[in-house]
Amino acid sequence: MVDPHTQQIFDGEEFNRAARFWTYGYDIYTPHRVYVLHDYKNSQSNPKTRTWGTNDRSGGNKYAATKRLLTMIDVPGGETNATEALKVKRSKYGLGDRRTLDQLIEFSGIDLRNRKKTIDGVNRCGNIKWVPFIEHPHGVNYIPNFDDETEEPLDLDYDEGSVWKTTENALNKNQKVNLSLPHDSIRRRSQQKHGSKEYTDFLVMHDTTSSEEHGFSHLPIPVQLSAIILCFAFFVPAFVSAKRSKIFSKKQ
């Protein structure tokens, strides 16, 4: 869903939208090959296609929109008031409550809070490790409710899988809200991977594989045997047929 409060924004909306999807529980993948290109140089030099530069852009507040985007993902330059920042993140066009921003930083490796390319110098491009979360009790297709005017959340009875639950408890106890606090319950559950390769007490069951775990040798034995038999069934007759054709042509 496009955030209507980010008018005049040209840079930054892509990562923010990805952050919103990912924290709601969506997994985002990109193909290993480029299939769609944007001929940026030629399209932007063509006055017939480059209409956005000449359109009326007087509407909207670019400064407020930029500040909103920075606030959403904890990049310096955003809202400094913790309460106001939390209000933006929990709003209709804010972050989801299935995964934390900390988990996104660790998953992507991008050091958002210090405005650096990486948190440890490691390029995580190609990372396909699934980050676990507790599915919403109302199901995967559930859409949270928000006030149409204020855009504040109406589903305030947060379930145990919501990352806002910890924040809400801290607010009720008048404690300092740590917006970067990891979701401890998820971290504990993630340690149950060993042995079964499944997070057995999660409502959503996923195999947690890394890029190194893919390959023929990691497939189940029955699948490997079936693949080998199919190869023989296809290639052996083809080889014999080709051999016979070659012998027949020589005789002629």
TORBA-665968 format. One record per residue: x, y negated, z negated of N, C-alpha, C in turn. Coordinates in steps of 0.001 Angstrom, whole numbers, plus 524288, in hexadecimal, padded with zeros to 5 digits. Atoms other than C-alpha are relative to their C-alpha. Layout:
REM residues N
XYZXYZXYZ...
//
This chain:
REM residues 252
80347804A380000800008000080000803737FB20800007FCF2804CF7FF88805647F2C7804017FEC07FC5B7FB78800B3803B380449807777E9417F8DE7FEA17FAAA8024880198805087FDB77FFBE7DCF67FC99802AB7FB4A7FD7B7FD6D80459802B9807D97D4DD7F3288059E7FF37801D37FA9A8007F7FE108144A7D5F77FB3C8000E7FD988057180002802C67FB028118D7CC8C80645805547FD74800FC7FB25802747FE4081CED7C6FA80DFF804E0803467FEEC7FB827FCAA80131825907D25D809F8801CD802C9804F17FDAD7FD4F7FB8D82ECB7D78B8145F803A7804607FE3F7FC6A7FC0F80215838A67DF1F80C287FE3C801B07FA90801047FE0E8053F835EE7E7D98008E7FAEC802DC7FF51805187FD7A800BD828177EC8E802C980049805E0800EE7FFB67FA6A7FED882C6D7F9C28080C80174803277FB207FE4D7FD1B804A5833AE7FE2E7FBE57FBEA7FFA57FBAE804058009480401829117F8C07F3137FB6F803AD800F98044F7FC717FED381E9E800767FA158019A805A37FEFB7FE0B7FABE801068270280CA37F96E80023801147FA1E7FFCA7FF6F805B1828EC80A5A7EAD37FA97800EC7FDC48055A7FF56801D181A518094C7E8DE7FE0680572801498019E7FAB67FE84817A3815CB7F0768029C804137FC907FCEF7FC04802B38226C81D527E9B47FE738006D7FA43801837FFE18058981E76819687DBE87FA6C802067FF418053C7FDAB8003B8108C81DB07DF1880035805E7800CA7FF757FA677FF50815DA82B2F7E229800C0801BC8059A7FF217FE9B7FA8E8178F82AA17F0D2805D28010E800E17FA9F7FEDE7FE79823E3830BE7F66C800DB7FDFC805877FEE88028A7FAFB82A208296D801B5804BD8028F8027F7FBB27FD817FD2C832808302680BDB800D97FD438053B7FEC6802137FADA8395482B8C818278026E80457803427FDAB7FBED7FCAD83D0A8340F823CE805E77FF5F800607FA4C8003E7FFA084B5783778825A5801C27FDCE805417FED88027B7FB0484A96831F1833617FC607FB54800C480326804AB7FEFB845A9824C28381C7FCAA800F1804DD8038E7FF0A7FBAF839A682675840A37FD427FAFB801D98029C804E47FEA1833FB818B68407F803D47FB8D7FF1E7FC4E8045A8004C83C1E80CAE8433E7FD217FAD080065801FE8054F7FF8C839A57FE3E841F3804167FCD2802EF7FC65803187FCC8840047F69984CD27FFE17FA667FE048008F804F2802D0841C57EB4D84395802317FB628030F7FD628045D7FD4E84B307E30984B907FCB97FDF580482802F7801AD7FB67843517E2DA8581B7FA7C7FE307FE9F80555801808015C8360E7E22B851907FFCE7FAA27FD717FFFA80509802A8839D87D68484944801A37FB83803927FE758041C7FC4383F987CF32854DF7FBD77FF1C8042380440800827FC388332D7D11085CAB7FB9A7FCCB7FD9B804108035F80254829987C5D685A0C7FA8B802658002B8052A7FD8F7FFA081E277CE8285E1D7FF0A803CF7FB878009A7FC3C80444820C27D8618534B801547FDA67FAB67FE7C8026B804FD826DE7CF968490A7FC3E7FB967FEB1803FE803E88013381A687C8C18450C7FFF17FE7B7FA46800498012A8059B81C307C99783669803267FB257FE997FCBA804888013C826A27BEFC836CE7FD767FAE18015180299804D27FE6581D827B52B83D227FA997FF6C7FD9E805278005C80275811137B847835AD8001A7FC5C7FB5280074803628049780C167AF9282ADD80155803167FB167FE577FD49804BC813337B3D581E9C7FFAF7FC767FB398008D803B58044C80EAA7A907815BE7FD3E8026E7FB4C802DC7FD9880448806017B1F380DBA80374803737FCA87FD057FC988037780B1A7B92D801F8804AC7FD477FD8F7FB9380220802DD815F67B6797F86980469803FA800357FBC47FC3F7FF468227C7BD347FC9280322800BC7FB007FD007FF96804DD829567BA257EFB97FD3B803A47FC25803057FCB88039881E6E7C0517E7B07FFE4805AA801E2800157FABD7FDDB81DDD7CC007F0D980537802C17FF1A7FACE7FDBE800D882C867CE327EFF0800C7801657FA487FF857FF088059A82C267CD137E1307FCDB804CB7FE6B803537FB838012B821357D7017E0D5802B18051C801957FD4D7FB547FE2E828F07E0E07E8DB804A9801567FC847FB7E7FF2080368835067DF1F7E0657FE47801F57FAA4802197FE5E8051282CE77E09A7D40D7FE65805B580013802177FAB77FF8E826E67ED3A7D8E48042E804327FF337FBEC7FBFB8002F833EE7F4547D9BD804B77FE487FCB47FBFC801A2803D183BCD7ED427CF2F804EF7FDB0802697FB7F802917FD9A844C37E6107D88C800887FA857FDB17FF408053F8023084AD57D9A17D2BE7FD897FBCE80375802AA804237FD28843357CD877D67B7FA178005B7FF7A805957FF53800C3835E77D2D57D2BE7FE2B7FD9E7FAE48024C801FD804D682D347D0087C7108035A8018F7FB4F7FCB97FEF080491835177CECC7BA887FCC98014E7FB2E803677FEC38045D8297D7CFF97B1607FE4F805B080073800FF7FA637FFBE8284B7DE7C7AE3F7FA35801418005F805A47FF087FFF18199A7DDD27ABE67FDB57FEE68055E801EA801687FAD0817017D6EA7B8CE801FB803D58041A7FDC57FC347FC4F820177E03A7BFF57FD058051E7FFCD802F07FB29800AA818E07EBE77BA677FA8C7FF788025880536800FF7FDD580BF97E5C97BE7980011800A4805F27FF7E7FF8B7FA4D810A97E4FA7CC9C800A1805BC801887FEEB7FA877FEAA815957F2FC7CC937FB3A803797FF518049C7FCC780115808DD7F8627C7157FB397FE3B8031480471802197FD25800247F0737D0287FE9A8035D804B6802227FCEE7FBA87F8997F5657DBF4804148013D804207FC0B7FF3A7FBF4803EA7F3A77E5588056D800B77FDA07FB167FF31802C080E447F7147DB6B802088058E800977FDA67FAD07FFE5815C88036A7D85A7FC268041E7FE238031D7FBA5801E180FED810BC7D603801C2801977FA8F7FEC17FE6F805638101D817937C8EA8017B805C07FF8E7FE717FA7C80033814AF825497CCB1805EB800987FF707FA50800028006F823348224C7CDCA801C47FA957FE597FE08804FB801F282B72817AC7C7A58039E7FD74803F77FC4A802D67FCC08339780D4C7CE0C80584802027FF1F7FAEB7FDAA8011F83F598133B7C749800E7804DF8034B7FF837FB427FCDA83CBD820037CE40800F47FEAE805BD7FF28801AC7FAA383C13818DB7DB348059E7FE2E800D27FA9D801D77FF9C84926812517D8A0803C38049A800177FC9F7FB698003384F5481F517D52B7FF7D80338804F9800F17FCEB7FB4F849268260E7E0E48027F7FD75804CD7FDFA802C27FB6484CE781BAB7EAE8805B97FE847FF6D7FAA18019B800F0859B8817EE7E478800DF7FA30800A27FF87805A77FF32856ED809827E6E27FFA47FD387FAC27FFCC802C6804FB85A9D800C17DB867FCD07FAFD8006B80384804737FF5E84ED57F7C47DBDD801057FBB77FBFB7FFA5803D580436850F27F12E7CECB805047FCC28002E7FB23802F07FF6B85ECF7ED0D7D22B800EB7FE458059C7FFE7801A07FA7785BEA7EA977E084804E18021D802CA7FB9A7FD787FD75866297F44E7E5107FE0F8047E8035B8018B7FBEA7FC56865E87FE627EFE07FF3F8053F7FD598006C7FAF28029B8682B809FB7E6FA801087FF6D7FA287FF1E8000C8059F8684280D2D7D88F805238029E7FE957FB387FD168013687429815F57D97E80390800D2804B37FCBC7FF817FB5F879E98148C7E71F7FEBC804AC8035F801707FB4B7FD1587329820EB7EC007FB8E7FEC2803C480410800BD7FC0A86B4D820857F89D7FC10804767FF92803F87FBF7800B085E9D827CA7F60E7FC8E800BC804CC802F57FF377FB34859EA8275B8040E7FFBF805D680126800A97FA687FF2F85461834D5806DD7FE81802E47FB10801937FD90804EA850A18374A7F8BD7FA60801E8800628054E7FDE47FFC5844E8840657F8B77FE86802BB7FAEA801637FDBD80506844C3844187EA747FAC67FDC17FE3E8052D801C080199836BF843897E5E88001A7FE217FA598003A802378053E8348683AE37DA177FAAC801467FDAB804FD7FE268022482A08841037D16C7FCCA7FBB37FD6A8038380389802C581E4383A107CBE67FB288030C7FE87804DC7FD7B801A48119A83D967C5247FB817FDC88033780440801C47FC9D8063583D007CE8B7FB977FDA77FCC28046080281802B07FA988347B7CAF47FBD78041B7FEBB803EC7FC0B8018B7F03A83C607C38B7FB3A800238038D8047C8001C7FC737E5F78381C7CD868015F801F3805797FE8F7FDC57FAF97ED9A83E117D8C1803687FC7C8034E7FC3C802C87FCB77F6DB83A1C7E37F7FD897FB9A8032A8029D803F47FCC57ECB5832127EAE27FD8A7FBA17FCC68026C803F4803527E8D5829D17DF47802627FA9D801037FE4B8056C7FF387E99181B1B7E1A27FE9E7FCE07FB208010580304804CA7EB11812BA7D5597FC4F7FB7180103803B2804577FF967E0ED8083B7D2B98026E7FAF27FDF67FE028051E801867E4427F9D27D1F37FBA17FC0080067803C0804437FFD57DC947ED7E7CF72800907FD268053B7FFCA802697FAD37D90F7E7477DC898022C7FA747FFE27FE42805748004D7DC1F7D97C7D7E08056B7FF7C7FD907FAFA80095802BB7E7477DAB57CE348041C803EE801DF7FC977FBBF7FE1D7ECFA7E71A7D472802BB802DC7FB887FDD57FD2F804757EFE97EC1E7C6C77FDAD805797FFC3801E97FA93800257EE877FAB87C4407FB4C800A37FC6C804A57FEE2803237E18F7FFDA7BF2B80075805487FD4B7FF2A7FAD98025E7E63880D9E7BC218041B7FF907FBB77FC3A80114804297EC96809E77AF4D800D9804A37FC5C7FF417FB52803267EAF8817417A928804008037F802BD7FBDE7FD617FD137F80A81BB77AE7A800C9805937FE187FF0A7FA86801567FA7882A527AF01805B6800A17FE747FAB77FF03801E6806BE8309A7A9A08040E7FFE88045E7FC55800117FBA580CB7831137B73A801227FA948020E7FF498055B7FE2A80BD18225D7B909804DC7FD8A7FD877FB598029F802108186D81ABB7B7B37FE827FB2E7FCD4801C280481803088103D80FA17B2217FE628018C7FA7C8019B7FE378053180C84818057A666803F37FE647FBEA7FBDB8018C803A1819A2815A979FDA800007FA287FF2680023805B380054818B9807367A2EF7FB747FE2C7FCB3804A980173802FC80AF48066879D64800C1800FD7FA307FEFF7FEC18058280F1380D0E790BD803A97FC0E7FD847FC4E803D68020681A4B8039378F3E7FD517FAC47FF08802D5804ED800A28113D7F7F67913E7FC6C8002E7FB408038B7FF6E804798078C7FD2D78732802E97FFB37FAD07FCDC8001B804BD8128B7FE6077D41803467FB037FF877FD23804EF7FFE3817A27F0B978084805EC800D98007D7FA857FEFB7FF118246F7F6B5784C9801B27FD5C805107FDE6802437FB4282D597F12778F277FF38803DD80473801127FC9F7FB92829417F69079C55804EA800A6803447FB7A7FEC87FCC5834607FD367A35D7FE0B801EA80544802217FEAC7FAE4830587FCF57B1A88035E803F8802DE7FC8C7FC547FD5083BE2805727B55A8004A8053C7FD337FFE07FB348030E838CA810547ABB27FEA0804B580361801357FB587FCE48399481DB67B2747FB5E802E87FDA7804767FCF2801B682DD5826B47B1948021C804FD7FD6D7FD697FBC3802D18331982FD87A6F37FD3F8053E800BC802CF7FB107FF8282849839EF7A86080147802A4805287FEA17FDCD7FAEA82B8683BAB7B6BC80597801FB7FFE87FA887FE528003F83A0983C667B3D980077805387FD327FFCC7FB0E802D4837AC8474D7AA087FE008047580366802287FBF47FCA782F4E84ECA7B394803B8801568047A7FC7E7FF087FB9D8396684D2D7BE5B80462803BE7FE8F7FBE37FC79801AF842EF854F97B6307FE58805B68004C801E77FAAC7FFAF83A67860FD7B807800B58025B805677FF107FE177FAB783EEA862A37C60F802E98052F7FFFB7FC8E7FB7B7FFDD8491286CE87C2CD7FCF38050C7FF3A8026D7FADF80070844C187AD87C4E27FBA8800C6803E88047B7FF3A7FC8E837E08793D7CBFC7FFE77FC3C804867FFED8041A7FC0383B0A86D417D4337FAC67FD3A8006580509802A38000982DA2868367D08E7FF567FD317FAC280149802B3804D5828D985E7B7C69E7FACA8023B7FE3B804937FCC0800F681F478680A7C0BF7FB907FD377FD39804508027D802CD817A985EBB7B8357FE3A7FB03802B8801FC8046E7FD078156C8549D7C2D77FAE88018E802A0804DB7FEEC7FD49807F38537C7C8B4800EE800A9805D17FE8B7FF637FA8E80E80852637D5EC804E680348800367FB907FC767FFC8817B685D847D92D803057FF26805077FCA1800BE7FB888231985AE17E23A80507803047FF307FAB47FDFF8003F82FA2861CF7E561803AB7FB5D800457FC568045E8001D83AE4858C37E249804E8801A4802D07FB887FE8B7FCD9844BD85A3D7ED1A8032B7FB39801667FC90804327FE3A85054852057F0CE8018B80123805917FE877FF537FA91855E4850227FE52803BC8048E800AF7FC517FBB47FF958606985A367FB567FD4E8054A7FF9B802A77FB0A800DF85634864877F82E7FCEE801D8804B9802B97FE6D7FB4985079864D9805C8803968034D803617FCE27FCC67FC918550486EFD80F917FDF68058E8001D801EB7FAB67FF3B852C387CCB8145D8011D8037E7FB4F7FE727FC928044C85A15883188090C7FCB87FF3D7FB1E803328010D80499850D987CC07FF337FA52801AA800BF8054D7FE167FF238449F882638057E7FF48805417FD48800FC7FADD8026183E2688E317FF07801CA80467803A17FE057FB977FCF8843A989B5D803787FC14801EA80414803CF7FE407FC07836EB89FBE80A2B7FFB17FC50804AA8003A803D47FBBB836C7893258120C804D38007E803707FB367FF537FD0084501894FF816037FFA2804D4803828006C7FB2E7FCF88425C8A30E81A5A7FC307FF6A8048A803E2800D67FBE48364389F02821FA802497FCBB804697FD9B803627FC0C83E0789465828F3803E7803138034C7FC217FCD97FD2D848D289E0082C877FD55803CC803B5802E87FC4C7FCB883F0B8A804831AD7FDAB7FD37804B680245802FC7FBB08384989D9D839E28041E7FE90804077FBB8801607FC708454F8997383F8E80177804A9803617FEBC7FB467FD11848908A764843627FBA980151803E58046F7FEAD7FCA183AEF8A98A848E17FFB47FC84804CB8002E803AE7FB9C83C6289DA185198804DF800538036C7FB21800737FD0D84AB089D688557F801BC80523802757FE3C7FB027FDD684D548AC008577D7FD3A8013A8052A8029A7FF0B7FAF6842B98ADFB861F9801AF7FC1B804357FE5B803ED7FC31846D18A1428686A8056F80140802117FAA77FEA27FE68855118A598868987FFF8804B2803A2800537FB487FCC3851B08B30586E1B7FDC07FEB8805588026B8017C7FB11848F38AD008787B803D17FD0A803757FC21803007FD068539F8A37287C7F8044480395802127FBE87FC517FE6D85D7E8AE8A87D0C7FE2980342804A6802247FCE67FBC1854B58B6B0885B87FF977FCD78050780079803667FB6A8523C8AB4F88ED38054D7FF34802967FAB5800CF7FE0A860E58A91B8902B801E5804D0802E67FE5F7FB267FD94863628B7818933E7FD0D800D4805248032F7FF4E7FB58858378B7D289D06801D07FC67804687FE28803B77FC0285D568ABB38A41B8052C801BC802497FB037FE1E7FE1686AE38B1D98A5287FF2C8047A803D9801187FB9B7FC8E8653B8BE358AB687FE0A7FE238053E801EB802167FB0F85E3E8B6098B575804597FD8A80331
//
